[in-house]
Amino acid sequence: MYQYKDQEYEAVHFEGRDLRYGELTSCVFRQCTFMNASMEEIETSHCRFIECDFKGALMNGSMHTESAFENCMFGGANLFASKFTACKMTGSDFAGAQMDGVSLVKGDWSYTNLRHTRLGKQDLRGIRFFEADLSECDLTKADLRDCDLTRVSMSRVKLEGADLRGAILEGIDLKSLDFKKVRIDREQAVLIARSLGAKVD
């Protein structure tokens, strides 16, 4: 167990290191490399990771509270059962990451690549997914109330049983979505009808 607070690192190579069970508070990491590092059950709070590389890192069981991961790479990382609470994840790429059991609580996930992620039955209320790529995601029975889904890519997404009430759906190709058993509000119903060519008075 180790603790670091108010530390700053730039272009530091942490790849392959054993960083398990640590606590990082108010630390800043710029362009650092964590490739293939062991970061299981690490806890971060109010940290900033800017353009860092987490490819292949083991981050299962990690907990992140009000931290920022901006333009970071998570390809091949193991995020099983990790939790991100009120985090800023803008521009980060999760292509090929193991994200089963991940928990997303609030936060800003704008411009992220979350293709193929399984987020079924998740409570995703209020998350900002502005222009994120959710293509082929499993959102079955997910709670997406009050999410910002503006211009999100949702091709071949699974939405059955999801709750979209209050979510912003501007700029989405609604015609391509399957709304089977999806809960929507009146404004969204009008938006969907218009996307299908109906004239709503």
PyMOL commands that place a pseudoatom at each C-alpha (Angstrom):
pseudoatom trace, name=CA, resn=MET, resi=1, chain=A, elem=C, hetatm=0, pos=[0.000, 0.000, 0.000]
pseudoatom trace, name=CA, resn=TYR, resi=2, chain=A, elem=C, hetatm=0, pos=[1.387, 3.401, -0.970]
pseudoatom trace, name=CA, resn=GLN, resi=3, chain=A, elem=C, hetatm=0, pos=[-0.002, 6.945, -1.047]
pseudoatom trace, name=CA, resn=TYR, resi=4, chain=A, elem=C, hetatm=0, pos=[0.947, 9.863, -3.273]
pseudoatom trace, name=CA, resn=LYS, resi=5, chain=A, elem=C, hetatm=0, pos=[-0.541, 13.343, -2.949]
pseudoatom trace, name=CA, resn=ASP, resi=6, chain=A, elem=C, hetatm=0, pos=[-0.042, 16.549, -4.976]
pseudoatom trace, name=CA, resn=GLN, resi=7, chain=A, elem=C, hetatm=0, pos=[2.682, 14.959, -7.127]
pseudoatom trace, name=CA, resn=GLU, resi=8, chain=A, elem=C, hetatm=0, pos=[3.293, 15.891, -10.786]
pseudoatom trace, name=CA, resn=TYR, resi=9, chain=A, elem=C, hetatm=0, pos=[4.847, 13.628, -13.421]
pseudoatom trace, name=CA, resn=GLU, resi=10, chain=A, elem=C, hetatm=0, pos=[5.595, 14.330, -17.061]
pseudoatom trace, name=CA, resn=ALA, resi=11, chain=A, elem=C, hetatm=0, pos=[6.598, 11.722, -19.662]
pseudoatom trace, name=CA, resn=VAL, resi=12, chain=A, elem=C, hetatm=0, pos=[7.456, 9.213, -16.924]
pseudoatom trace, name=CA, resn=HIS, resi=13, chain=A, elem=C, hetatm=0, pos=[7.544, 5.526, -17.868]
pseudoatom trace, name=CA, resn=PHE, resi=14, chain=A, elem=C, hetatm=0, pos=[5.627, 3.334, -15.431]
pseudoatom trace, name=CA, resn=GLU, resi=15, chain=A, elem=C, hetatm=0, pos=[5.156, 0.425, -17.842]
pseudoatom trace, name=CA, resn=GLY, resi=16, chain=A, elem=C, hetatm=0, pos=[5.268, -3.040, -16.361]
pseudoatom trace, name=CA, resn=ARG, resi=17, chain=A, elem=C, hetatm=0, pos=[5.496, -1.741, -12.801]
pseudoatom trace, name=CA, resn=ASP, resi=18, chain=A, elem=C, hetatm=0, pos=[3.653, -3.138, -9.796]
pseudoatom trace, name=CA, resn=LEU, resi=19, chain=A, elem=C, hetatm=0, pos=[1.415, -0.238, -8.759]
pseudoatom trace, name=CA, resn=ARG, resi=20, chain=A, elem=C, hetatm=0, pos=[-1.312, -2.266, -7.035]
pseudoatom trace, name=CA, resn=TYR, resi=21, chain=A, elem=C, hetatm=0, pos=[-3.336, -1.120, -4.034]
pseudoatom trace, name=CA, resn=GLY, resi=22, chain=A, elem=C, hetatm=0, pos=[-2.092, 2.486, -4.157]
pseudoatom trace, name=CA, resn=GLU, resi=23, chain=A, elem=C, hetatm=0, pos=[-3.878, 5.725, -3.364]
pseudoatom trace, name=CA, resn=LEU, resi=24, chain=A, elem=C, hetatm=0, pos=[-3.302, 8.740, -5.598]
pseudoatom trace, name=CA, resn=THR, resi=25, chain=A, elem=C, hetatm=0, pos=[-4.781, 12.077, -4.537]
pseudoatom trace, name=CA, resn=SER, resi=26, chain=A, elem=C, hetatm=0, pos=[-4.608, 15.346, -6.522]
pseudoatom trace, name=CA, resn=CYS, resi=27, chain=A, elem=C, hetatm=0, pos=[-1.714, 14.081, -8.663]
pseudoatom trace, name=CA, resn=VAL, resi=28, chain=A, elem=C, hetatm=0, pos=[-1.088, 15.116, -12.288]
pseudoatom trace, name=CA, resn=PHE, resi=29, chain=A, elem=C, hetatm=0, pos=[0.350, 12.798, -14.955]
pseudoatom trace, name=CA, resn=ARG, resi=30, chain=A, elem=C, hetatm=0, pos=[1.127, 14.238, -18.398]
pseudoatom trace, name=CA, resn=GLN, resi=31, chain=A, elem=C, hetatm=0, pos=[2.024, 11.943, -21.301]
pseudoatom trace, name=CA, resn=CYS, resi=32, chain=A, elem=C, hetatm=0, pos=[3.027, 9.142, -18.945]
pseudoatom trace, name=CA, resn=THR, resi=33, chain=A, elem=C, hetatm=0, pos=[3.095, 5.486, -19.953]
pseudoatom trace, name=CA, resn=PHE, resi=34, chain=A, elem=C, hetatm=0, pos=[1.410, 2.797, -17.842]
pseudoatom trace, name=CA, resn=MET, resi=35, chain=A, elem=C, hetatm=0, pos=[1.512, 0.048, -20.481]
pseudoatom trace, name=CA, resn=ASN, resi=36, chain=A, elem=C, hetatm=0, pos=[1.112, -3.445, -18.981]
pseudoatom trace, name=CA, resn=ALA, resi=37, chain=A, elem=C, hetatm=0, pos=[1.405, -2.051, -15.435]
pseudoatom trace, name=CA, resn=SER, resi=38, chain=A, elem=C, hetatm=0, pos=[-0.283, -3.863, -12.533]
pseudoatom trace, name=CA, resn=MET, resi=39, chain=A, elem=C, hetatm=0, pos=[-2.754, -1.318, -11.168]
pseudoatom trace, name=CA, resn=GLU, resi=40, chain=A, elem=C, hetatm=0, pos=[-5.348, -3.616, -9.612]
pseudoatom trace, name=CA, resn=GLU, resi=41, chain=A, elem=C, hetatm=0, pos=[-7.481, -2.000, -6.896]
pseudoatom trace, name=CA, resn=ILE, resi=42, chain=A, elem=C, hetatm=0, pos=[-5.691, 1.331, -7.221]
pseudoatom trace, name=CA, resn=GLU, resi=43, chain=A, elem=C, hetatm=0, pos=[-7.695, 4.352, -6.009]
pseudoatom trace, name=CA, resn=THR, resi=44, chain=A, elem=C, hetatm=0, pos=[-7.458, 7.818, -7.552]
pseudoatom trace, name=CA, resn=SER, resi=45, chain=A, elem=C, hetatm=0, pos=[-9.142, 10.970, -6.312]
pseudoatom trace, name=CA, resn=HIS, resi=46, chain=A, elem=C, hetatm=0, pos=[-9.030, 14.399, -8.002]
pseudoatom trace, name=CA, resn=CYS, resi=47, chain=A, elem=C, hetatm=0, pos=[-6.130, 13.276, -10.220]
pseudoatom trace, name=CA, resn=ARG, resi=48, chain=A, elem=C, hetatm=0, pos=[-5.485, 14.285, -13.838]
pseudoatom trace, name=CA, resn=PHE, resi=49, chain=A, elem=C, hetatm=0, pos=[-4.106, 11.916, -16.466]
pseudoatom trace, name=CA, resn=ILE, resi=50, chain=A, elem=C, hetatm=0, pos=[-3.463, 13.810, -19.708]
pseudoatom trace, name=CA, resn=GLU, resi=51, chain=A, elem=C, hetatm=0, pos=[-2.583, 11.881, -22.897]
pseudoatom trace, name=CA, resn=CYS, resi=52, chain=A, elem=C, hetatm=0, pos=[-1.433, 8.868, -20.877]
pseudoatom trace, name=CA, resn=ASP, resi=53, chain=A, elem=C, hetatm=0, pos=[-1.082, 5.342, -22.263]
pseudoatom trace, name=CA, resn=PHE, resi=54, chain=A, elem=C, hetatm=0, pos=[-2.784, 2.555, -20.279]
pseudoatom trace, name=CA, resn=LYS, resi=55, chain=A, elem=C, hetatm=0, pos=[-2.666, -0.077, -23.035]
pseudoatom trace, name=CA, resn=GLY, resi=56, chain=A, elem=C, hetatm=0, pos=[-2.581, -3.572, -21.526]
pseudoatom trace, name=CA, resn=ALA, resi=57, chain=A, elem=C, hetatm=0, pos=[-2.684, -2.259, -17.947]
pseudoatom trace, name=CA, resn=LEU, resi=58, chain=A, elem=C, hetatm=0, pos=[-4.403, -4.381, -15.290]
pseudoatom trace, name=CA, resn=MET, resi=59, chain=A, elem=C, hetatm=0, pos=[-6.836, -1.974, -13.616]
pseudoatom trace, name=CA, resn=ASN, resi=60, chain=A, elem=C, hetatm=0, pos=[-9.502, -4.410, -12.441]
pseudoatom trace, name=CA, resn=GLY, resi=61, chain=A, elem=C, hetatm=0, pos=[-11.180, -3.397, -9.212]
pseudoatom trace, name=CA, resn=SER, resi=62, chain=A, elem=C, hetatm=0, pos=[-9.757, 0.134, -9.441]
pseudoatom trace, name=CA, resn=MET, resi=63, chain=A, elem=C, hetatm=0, pos=[-11.772, 3.086, -8.085]
pseudoatom trace, name=CA, resn=HIS, resi=64, chain=A, elem=C, hetatm=0, pos=[-11.645, 6.607, -9.508]
pseudoatom trace, name=CA, resn=THR, resi=65, chain=A, elem=C, hetatm=0, pos=[-13.441, 9.583, -7.954]
pseudoatom trace, name=CA, resn=GLU, resi=66, chain=A, elem=C, hetatm=0, pos=[-13.579, 13.001, -9.636]
pseudoatom trace, name=CA, resn=SER, resi=67, chain=A, elem=C, hetatm=0, pos=[-10.417, 12.211, -11.590]
pseudoatom trace, name=CA, resn=ALA, resi=68, chain=A, elem=C, hetatm=0, pos=[-9.795, 13.177, -15.216]
pseudoatom trace, name=CA, resn=PHE, resi=69, chain=A, elem=C, hetatm=0, pos=[-8.498, 10.867, -17.958]
pseudoatom trace, name=CA, resn=GLU, resi=70, chain=A, elem=C, hetatm=0, pos=[-8.213, 13.165, -20.979]
pseudoatom trace, name=CA, resn=ASN, resi=71, chain=A, elem=C, hetatm=0, pos=[-7.230, 11.742, -24.377]
pseudoatom trace, name=CA, resn=CYS, resi=72, chain=A, elem=C, hetatm=0, pos=[-5.872, 8.560, -22.785]
pseudoatom trace, name=CA, resn=MET, resi=73, chain=A, elem=C, hetatm=0, pos=[-5.464, 5.166, -24.474]
pseudoatom trace, name=CA, resn=PHE, resi=74, chain=A, elem=C, hetatm=0, pos=[-6.929, 2.074, -22.789]
pseudoatom trace, name=CA, resn=GLY, resi=75, chain=A, elem=C, hetatm=0, pos=[-6.613, -0.490, -25.601]
pseudoatom trace, name=CA, resn=GLY, resi=76, chain=A, elem=C, hetatm=0, pos=[-6.374, -3.997, -24.159]
pseudoatom trace, name=CA, resn=ALA, resi=77, chain=A, elem=C, hetatm=0, pos=[-6.560, -2.723, -20.572]
pseudoatom trace, name=CA, resn=ASN, resi=78, chain=A, elem=C, hetatm=0, pos=[-8.443, -4.795, -17.984]
pseudoatom trace, name=CA, resn=LEU, resi=79, chain=A, elem=C, hetatm=0, pos=[-11.068, -2.578, -16.319]
pseudoatom trace, name=CA, resn=PHE, resi=80, chain=A, elem=C, hetatm=0, pos=[-13.172, -5.438, -14.962]
pseudoatom trace, name=CA, resn=ALA, resi=81, chain=A, elem=C, hetatm=0, pos=[-15.271, -4.258, -11.980]
pseudoatom trace, name=CA, resn=SER, resi=82, chain=A, elem=C, hetatm=0, pos=[-13.599, -0.840, -11.972]
pseudoatom trace, name=CA, resn=LYS, resi=83, chain=A, elem=C, hetatm=0, pos=[-15.606, 2.235, -10.966]
pseudoatom trace, name=CA, resn=PHE, resi=84, chain=A, elem=C, hetatm=0, pos=[-15.479, 5.774, -12.333]
pseudoatom trace, name=CA, resn=THR, resi=85, chain=A, elem=C, hetatm=0, pos=[-17.433, 8.288, -10.235]
pseudoatom trace, name=CA, resn=ALA, resi=86, chain=A, elem=C, hetatm=0, pos=[-17.918, 11.844, -11.560]
pseudoatom trace, name=CA, resn=CYS, resi=87, chain=A, elem=C, hetatm=0, pos=[-14.817, 11.500, -13.756]
pseudoatom trace, name=CA, resn=LYS, resi=88, chain=A, elem=C, hetatm=0, pos=[-13.911, 13.480, -16.857]
pseudoatom trace, name=CA, resn=MET, resi=89, chain=A, elem=C, hetatm=0, pos=[-12.972, 10.985, -19.590]
pseudoatom trace, name=CA, resn=THR, resi=90, chain=A, elem=C, hetatm=0, pos=[-13.088, 13.224, -22.677]
pseudoatom trace, name=CA, resn=GLY, resi=91, chain=A, elem=C, hetatm=0, pos=[-11.397, 11.916, -25.800]
pseudoatom trace, name=CA, resn=SER, resi=92, chain=A, elem=C, hetatm=0, pos=[-10.198, 8.657, -24.267]
pseudoatom trace, name=CA, resn=ASP, resi=93, chain=A, elem=C, hetatm=0, pos=[-10.129, 5.469, -26.349]
pseudoatom trace, name=CA, resn=PHE, resi=94, chain=A, elem=C, hetatm=0, pos=[-11.349, 2.190, -24.814]
pseudoatom trace, name=CA, resn=ALA, resi=95, chain=A, elem=C, hetatm=0, pos=[-11.150, 0.099, -28.008]
pseudoatom trace, name=CA, resn=GLY, resi=96, chain=A, elem=C, hetatm=0, pos=[-10.406, -3.503, -27.065]
pseudoatom trace, name=CA, resn=ALA, resi=97, chain=A, elem=C, hetatm=0, pos=[-10.516, -2.856, -23.316]
pseudoatom trace, name=CA, resn=GLN, resi=98, chain=A, elem=C, hetatm=0, pos=[-12.061, -5.452, -20.982]
pseudoatom trace, name=CA, resn=MET, resi=99, chain=A, elem=C, hetatm=0, pos=[-14.906, -3.482, -19.403]
pseudoatom trace, name=CA, resn=ASP, resi=100, chain=A, elem=C, hetatm=0, pos=[-17.259, -6.148, -18.076]
pseudoatom trace, name=CA, resn=GLY, resi=101, chain=A, elem=C, hetatm=0, pos=[-18.673, -5.121, -14.718]
pseudoatom trace, name=CA, resn=VAL, resi=102, chain=A, elem=C, hetatm=0, pos=[-17.393, -1.539, -15.032]
pseudoatom trace, name=CA, resn=SER, resi=103, chain=A, elem=C, hetatm=0, pos=[-19.450, 1.121, -13.217]
pseudoatom trace, name=CA, resn=LEU, resi=104, chain=A, elem=C, hetatm=0, pos=[-19.909, 4.622, -14.658]
pseudoatom trace, name=CA, resn=VAL, resi=105, chain=A, elem=C, hetatm=0, pos=[-21.446, 7.109, -12.228]
pseudoatom trace, name=CA, resn=LYS, resi=106, chain=A, elem=C, hetatm=0, pos=[-22.186, 10.593, -13.598]
pseudoatom trace, name=CA, resn=GLY, resi=107, chain=A, elem=C, hetatm=0, pos=[-19.199, 12.281, -15.250]
pseudoatom trace, name=CA, resn=ASP, resi=108, chain=A, elem=C, hetatm=0, pos=[-18.255, 13.456, -18.726]
pseudoatom trace, name=CA, resn=TRP, resi=109, chain=A, elem=C, hetatm=0, pos=[-17.536, 10.755, -21.323]
pseudoatom trace, name=CA, resn=SER, resi=110, chain=A, elem=C, hetatm=0, pos=[-17.667, 13.079, -24.343]
pseudoatom trace, name=CA, resn=TYR, resi=111, chain=A, elem=C, hetatm=0, pos=[-15.731, 12.089, -27.483]
pseudoatom trace, name=CA, resn=THR, resi=112, chain=A, elem=C, hetatm=0, pos=[-14.812, 8.688, -26.005]
pseudoatom trace, name=CA, resn=ASN, resi=113, chain=A, elem=C, hetatm=0, pos=[-14.572, 5.473, -28.017]
pseudoatom trace, name=CA, resn=LEU, resi=114, chain=A, elem=C, hetatm=0, pos=[-16.701, 2.886, -26.194]
pseudoatom trace, name=CA, resn=ARG, resi=115, chain=A, elem=C, hetatm=0, pos=[-17.480, 0.624, -29.157]
pseudoatom trace, name=CA, resn=HIS, resi=116, chain=A, elem=C, hetatm=0, pos=[-18.652, -2.911, -28.275]
pseudoatom trace, name=CA, resn=THR, resi=117, chain=A, elem=C, hetatm=0, pos=[-18.823, -2.111, -24.531]
pseudoatom trace, name=CA, resn=ARG, resi=118, chain=A, elem=C, hetatm=0, pos=[-21.375, -4.067, -22.479]
pseudoatom trace, name=CA, resn=LEU, resi=119, chain=A, elem=C, hetatm=0, pos=[-23.255, -1.616, -20.276]
pseudoatom trace, name=CA, resn=GLY, resi=120, chain=A, elem=C, hetatm=0, pos=[-26.518, -3.534, -19.936]
pseudoatom trace, name=CA, resn=LYS, resi=121, chain=A, elem=C, hetatm=0, pos=[-28.573, -2.887, -16.770]
pseudoatom trace, name=CA, resn=GLN, resi=122, chain=A, elem=C, hetatm=0, pos=[-26.204, -0.065, -15.781]
pseudoatom trace, name=CA, resn=ASP, resi=123, chain=A, elem=C, hetatm=0, pos=[-27.343, 3.092, -14.018]
pseudoatom trace, name=CA, resn=LEU, resi=124, chain=A, elem=C, hetatm=0, pos=[-25.894, 5.684, -16.418]
pseudoatom trace, name=CA, resn=ARG, resi=125, chain=A, elem=C, hetatm=0, pos=[-28.166, 8.572, -15.445]
pseudoatom trace, name=CA, resn=GLY, resi=126, chain=A, elem=C, hetatm=0, pos=[-26.934, 12.066, -16.192]
pseudoatom trace, name=CA, resn=ILE, resi=127, chain=A, elem=C, hetatm=0, pos=[-23.703, 11.065, -17.949]
pseudoatom trace, name=CA, resn=ARG, resi=128, chain=A, elem=C, hetatm=0, pos=[-22.514, 13.327, -20.762]
pseudoatom trace, name=CA, resn=PHE, resi=129, chain=A, elem=C, hetatm=0, pos=[-21.747, 11.191, -23.836]
pseudoatom trace, name=CA, resn=PHE, resi=130, chain=A, elem=C, hetatm=0, pos=[-21.537, 14.127, -26.277]
pseudoatom trace, name=CA, resn=GLU, resi=131, chain=A, elem=C, hetatm=0, pos=[-20.271, 12.836, -29.670]
pseudoatom trace, name=CA, resn=ALA, resi=132, chain=A, elem=C, hetatm=0, pos=[-19.079, 9.572, -28.105]
pseudoatom trace, name=CA, resn=ASP, resi=133, chain=A, elem=C, hetatm=0, pos=[-18.903, 6.361, -30.162]
pseudoatom trace, name=CA, resn=LEU, resi=134, chain=A, elem=C, hetatm=0, pos=[-21.320, 3.832, -28.661]
pseudoatom trace, name=CA, resn=SER, resi=135, chain=A, elem=C, hetatm=0, pos=[-21.545, 1.718, -31.822]
pseudoatom trace, name=CA, resn=GLU, resi=136, chain=A, elem=C, hetatm=0, pos=[-22.493, -1.911, -31.181]
pseudoatom trace, name=CA, resn=CYS, resi=137, chain=A, elem=C, hetatm=0, pos=[-22.714, -1.310, -27.415]
pseudoatom trace, name=CA, resn=ASP, resi=138, chain=A, elem=C, hetatm=0, pos=[-25.052, -3.422, -25.312]
pseudoatom trace, name=CA, resn=LEU, resi=139, chain=A, elem=C, hetatm=0, pos=[-27.308, -0.962, -23.459]
pseudoatom trace, name=CA, resn=THR, resi=140, chain=A, elem=C, hetatm=0, pos=[-30.058, -3.497, -22.777]
pseudoatom trace, name=CA, resn=LYS, resi=141, chain=A, elem=C, hetatm=0, pos=[-32.154, -2.328, -19.792]
pseudoatom trace, name=CA, resn=ALA, resi=142, chain=A, elem=C, hetatm=0, pos=[-29.662, 0.491, -19.097]
pseudoatom trace, name=CA, resn=ASP, resi=143, chain=A, elem=C, hetatm=0, pos=[-30.903, 3.596, -17.307]
pseudoatom trace, name=CA, resn=LEU, resi=144, chain=A, elem=C, hetatm=0, pos=[-29.968, 6.476, -19.619]
pseudoatom trace, name=CA, resn=ARG, resi=145, chain=A, elem=C, hetatm=0, pos=[-32.287, 9.083, -18.145]
pseudoatom trace, name=CA, resn=ASP, resi=146, chain=A, elem=C, hetatm=0, pos=[-31.081, 12.669, -18.528]
pseudoatom trace, name=CA, resn=CYS, resi=147, chain=A, elem=C, hetatm=0, pos=[-27.947, 11.638, -20.458]
pseudoatom trace, name=CA, resn=ASP, resi=148, chain=A, elem=C, hetatm=0, pos=[-26.528, 13.964, -23.100]
pseudoatom trace, name=CA, resn=LEU, resi=149, chain=A, elem=C, hetatm=0, pos=[-26.437, 11.763, -26.199]
pseudoatom trace, name=CA, resn=THR, resi=150, chain=A, elem=C, hetatm=0, pos=[-25.966, 14.637, -28.659]
pseudoatom trace, name=CA, resn=ARG, resi=151, chain=A, elem=C, hetatm=0, pos=[-24.512, 13.375, -31.956]
pseudoatom trace, name=CA, resn=VAL, resi=152, chain=A, elem=C, hetatm=0, pos=[-23.557, 10.034, -30.407]
pseudoatom trace, name=CA, resn=SER, resi=153, chain=A, elem=C, hetatm=0, pos=[-22.763, 7.225, -32.861]
pseudoatom trace, name=CA, resn=MET, resi=154, chain=A, elem=C, hetatm=0, pos=[-25.224, 4.424, -32.011]
pseudoatom trace, name=CA, resn=SER, resi=155, chain=A, elem=C, hetatm=0, pos=[-25.099, 2.121, -35.021]
pseudoatom trace, name=CA, resn=ARG, resi=156, chain=A, elem=C, hetatm=0, pos=[-26.168, -1.451, -34.201]
pseudoatom trace, name=CA, resn=VAL, resi=157, chain=A, elem=C, hetatm=0, pos=[-26.573, -0.575, -30.510]
pseudoatom trace, name=CA, resn=LYS, resi=158, chain=A, elem=C, hetatm=0, pos=[-28.777, -2.844, -28.348]
pseudoatom trace, name=CA, resn=LEU, resi=159, chain=A, elem=C, hetatm=0, pos=[-31.377, -0.727, -26.538]
pseudoatom trace, name=CA, resn=GLU, resi=160, chain=A, elem=C, hetatm=0, pos=[-34.145, -3.158, -25.628]
pseudoatom trace, name=CA, resn=GLY, resi=161, chain=A, elem=C, hetatm=0, pos=[-35.695, -2.256, -22.291]
pseudoatom trace, name=CA, resn=ALA, resi=162, chain=A, elem=C, hetatm=0, pos=[-33.519, 0.858, -21.823]
pseudoatom trace, name=CA, resn=ASP, resi=163, chain=A, elem=C, hetatm=0, pos=[-34.876, 4.056, -20.250]
pseudoatom trace, name=CA, resn=LEU, resi=164, chain=A, elem=C, hetatm=0, pos=[-34.169, 7.167, -22.340]
pseudoatom trace, name=CA, resn=ARG, resi=165, chain=A, elem=C, hetatm=0, pos=[-36.530, 9.614, -20.656]
pseudoatom trace, name=CA, resn=GLY, resi=166, chain=A, elem=C, hetatm=0, pos=[-35.060, 13.084, -20.422]
pseudoatom trace, name=CA, resn=ALA, resi=167, chain=A, elem=C, hetatm=0, pos=[-32.023, 12.187, -22.533]
pseudoatom trace, name=CA, resn=ILE, resi=168, chain=A, elem=C, hetatm=0, pos=[-30.878, 14.587, -25.261]
pseudoatom trace, name=CA, resn=LEU, resi=169, chain=A, elem=C, hetatm=0, pos=[-31.122, 12.795, -28.615]
pseudoatom trace, name=CA, resn=GLU, resi=170, chain=A, elem=C, hetatm=0, pos=[-30.173, 15.623, -30.985]
pseudoatom trace, name=CA, resn=GLY, resi=171, chain=A, elem=C, hetatm=0, pos=[-28.128, 14.653, -34.030]
pseudoatom trace, name=CA, resn=ILE, resi=172, chain=A, elem=C, hetatm=0, pos=[-28.697, 10.892, -33.665]
pseudoatom trace, name=CA, resn=ASP, resi=173, chain=A, elem=C, hetatm=0, pos=[-29.886, 8.759, -36.575]
pseudoatom trace, name=CA, resn=LEU, resi=174, chain=A, elem=C, hetatm=0, pos=[-33.097, 7.751, -34.799]
pseudoatom trace, name=CA, resn=LYS, resi=175, chain=A, elem=C, hetatm=0, pos=[-34.418, 5.820, -37.818]
pseudoatom trace, name=CA, resn=SER, resi=176, chain=A, elem=C, hetatm=0, pos=[-31.661, 3.249, -37.401]
pseudoatom trace, name=CA, resn=LEU, resi=177, chain=A, elem=C, hetatm=0, pos=[-32.462, 2.475, -33.751]
pseudoatom trace, name=CA, resn=ASP, resi=178, chain=A, elem=C, hetatm=0, pos=[-34.659, -0.347, -32.461]
pseudoatom trace, name=CA, resn=PHE, resi=179, chain=A, elem=C, hetatm=0, pos=[-36.933, 1.135, -29.767]
pseudoatom trace, name=CA, resn=LYS, resi=180, chain=A, elem=C, hetatm=0, pos=[-38.453, -2.172, -28.704]
pseudoatom trace, name=CA, resn=LYS, resi=181, chain=A, elem=C, hetatm=0, pos=[-39.526, -1.876, -25.035]
pseudoatom trace, name=CA, resn=VAL, resi=182, chain=A, elem=C, hetatm=0, pos=[-37.530, 1.377, -24.691]
pseudoatom trace, name=CA, resn=ARG, resi=183, chain=A, elem=C, hetatm=0, pos=[-39.027, 3.956, -22.316]
pseudoatom trace, name=CA, resn=ILE, resi=184, chain=A, elem=C, hetatm=0, pos=[-39.210, 7.445, -23.853]
pseudoatom trace, name=CA, resn=ASP, resi=185, chain=A, elem=C, hetatm=0, pos=[-40.887, 10.724, -22.986]
pseudoatom trace, name=CA, resn=ARG, resi=186, chain=A, elem=C, hetatm=0, pos=[-43.354, 12.742, -25.084]
pseudoatom trace, name=CA, resn=GLU, resi=187, chain=A, elem=C, hetatm=0, pos=[-40.740, 15.063, -26.596]
pseudoatom trace, name=CA, resn=GLN, resi=188, chain=A, elem=C, hetatm=0, pos=[-38.665, 12.092, -27.707]
pseudoatom trace, name=CA, resn=ALA, resi=189, chain=A, elem=C, hetatm=0, pos=[-41.741, 10.399, -29.180]
pseudoatom trace, name=CA, resn=VAL, resi=190, chain=A, elem=C, hetatm=0, pos=[-42.331, 13.495, -31.334]
pseudoatom trace, name=CA, resn=LEU, resi=191, chain=A, elem=C, hetatm=0, pos=[-38.655, 13.562, -32.359]
pseudoatom trace, name=CA, resn=ILE, resi=192, chain=A, elem=C, hetatm=0, pos=[-38.768, 9.883, -33.367]
pseudoatom trace, name=CA, resn=ALA, resi=193, chain=A, elem=C, hetatm=0, pos=[-42.028, 10.344, -35.262]
pseudoatom trace, name=CA, resn=ARG, resi=194, chain=A, elem=C, hetatm=0, pos=[-40.581, 13.278, -37.194]
pseudoatom trace, name=CA, resn=SER, resi=195, chain=A, elem=C, hetatm=0, pos=[-37.445, 11.268, -38.015]
pseudoatom trace, name=CA, resn=LEU, resi=196, chain=A, elem=C, hetatm=0, pos=[-39.755, 8.701, -39.627]
pseudoatom trace, name=CA, resn=GLY, resi=197, chain=A, elem=C, hetatm=0, pos=[-41.388, 11.370, -41.766]
pseudoatom trace, name=CA, resn=ALA, resi=198, chain=A, elem=C, hetatm=0, pos=[-44.505, 12.018, -39.700]
pseudoatom trace, name=CA, resn=LYS, resi=199, chain=A, elem=C, hetatm=0, pos=[-45.956, 15.525, -39.451]
pseudoatom trace, name=CA, resn=VAL, resi=200, chain=A, elem=C, hetatm=0, pos=[-46.679, 16.226, -35.791]
pseudoatom trace, name=CA, resn=ASP, resi=201, chain=A, elem=C, hetatm=0, pos=[-49.129, 19.030, -34.995]
for i in range(1, 201): cmd.bond("trace and resi %d" % i, "trace and resi %d" % (i + 1))
show_as sticks, trace
zoom trace
